[in-house]
Amino acid sequence: MNFNFFKSVPFEGSYLDKLHEIENACYPDPWSKAMLSDEIGEEYSEIFLYKNDPIGYISGRLYIDEAHILSIAIEPSWQRKGIGRKFLTDWLHKVREDGAERVHLEVRVSNRSAQNLYISLGFELTGKRVNFYDDPPEDALLMTLDFRKNAY
Ligand SMILES: CC(C)(COP(=O)(O)OP(=O)(O)OC[C@H]1O[C@@H](n2cnc3c(N)ncnc32)[C@H](O)[C@@H]1OP(=O)(O)O)[C@@H](O)C(=O)NCCC(=O)NCCS
C-alpha cells in the first residue's frame, strides 16, 4: 500500500458526521456523535484521512507515562489493507516520544482481528475485565504494550 495520500489530523467538527457513520459500521455498540465530539481538542486522538476523506480514527490519552487507547476504527471497505497497522504504529511512536512507558487497551474477547493486530505490535494479555461491554454484554481482555520490552 502506498501511503502518500493518507494522513492523520486532529479531531474537528466538520468530520463528525462521516466518523459517526464509520463508528456505526464498525461497532455493535457505537459511540454517539456527542462522544465523538468530546475528542475535539484531545492531543492523542486523530482522524485518518485518505486525501480529504475520513476513513477512520483513533481515540487515545497520555497520562504522564501511561497511554490508553480508547478506540480505533477503520471504515470497513478500507480494512485489511495495512492502514490500521500504519496509523497505530505512528501513534505508538508519538506517545513513546512524548514519554509513554506503557500503552493499555481493552478489546472484546471475540474480537480476534483487533487482538491479532495488537499482538503483532507487541501487546500482551495482562488481564480481563468481566462484563466490560454492553450491547452485547461481553468481557474485555486487557492488553498492554511495554516500551521497555519493545523498541519503538
Ligand atoms: C481492528 C482494525 C482497526 C484493524 O484495522 P485494519 O486497517 O483492518 O488492520 P490492518 O489491515 O492494518 O491489519 C493489521 C493486522 O490486524 C490483523 N487483522 C486485521 N483484520 C483482520 C481480520 N479480519 N482477521 C484476522 N486478522 C485481522 C492481522 O494480524 C493483520 O495483519 P496481516 O494483514 O498482516 O495478517 C479494524 O479491523 C477495525 O476498525 N475493526 C472494527 C473496530 C474494532 O474492532 N476496533 C478495535 C477495538 S479494540
The ligand as an ORCA input file, in Angstrom:
! r2SCAN-3c Opt
* xyz 0 1
  C      -9.118     -3.558     14.190
  C      -8.978     -2.629     12.976
  C      -8.790     -1.187     13.453
  C      -7.732     -3.065     12.185
  O      -7.547     -2.162     11.115
  P      -7.121     -2.685      9.652
  O      -6.706     -1.495      8.852
  O      -8.199     -3.529      9.095
  O      -5.869     -3.591     10.028
  P      -4.620     -3.930      9.112
  O      -5.046     -4.132      7.692
  O      -3.548     -2.933      9.361
  O      -4.234     -5.356      9.701
  C      -3.228     -5.483     10.639
  C      -3.309     -6.868     11.266
  O      -4.502     -6.991     12.029
  C      -4.978     -8.334     11.963
  N      -6.263     -8.340     11.280
  C      -6.907     -7.271     10.749
  N      -8.093     -7.668     10.227
  C      -8.186     -8.990     10.446
  C      -9.177     -9.971     10.145
  N     -10.322     -9.648      9.517
  N      -8.951    -11.244     10.528
  C      -7.816    -11.587     11.177
  N      -6.815    -10.701     11.471
  C      -7.008     -9.430     11.116
  C      -3.934     -9.098     11.173
  O      -2.951     -9.552     12.076
  C      -3.375     -8.015     10.288
  O      -2.113     -8.292      9.790
  P      -1.962     -9.118      8.399
  O      -2.894     -8.444      7.414
  O      -0.513     -8.924      8.078
  O      -2.373    -10.512      8.702
  C     -10.203     -2.741     12.020
  O     -10.400     -4.102     11.710
  C     -11.482     -2.179     12.612
  O     -11.761     -0.996     12.508
  N     -12.307     -3.042     13.237
  C     -13.603     -2.626     13.796
  C     -13.419     -1.800     15.034
  C     -12.587     -2.513     16.063
  O     -12.777     -3.692     16.324
  N     -11.647     -1.770     16.676
  C     -10.781     -2.281     17.718
  C     -11.483     -2.210     19.025
  S     -10.436     -2.725     20.380
*
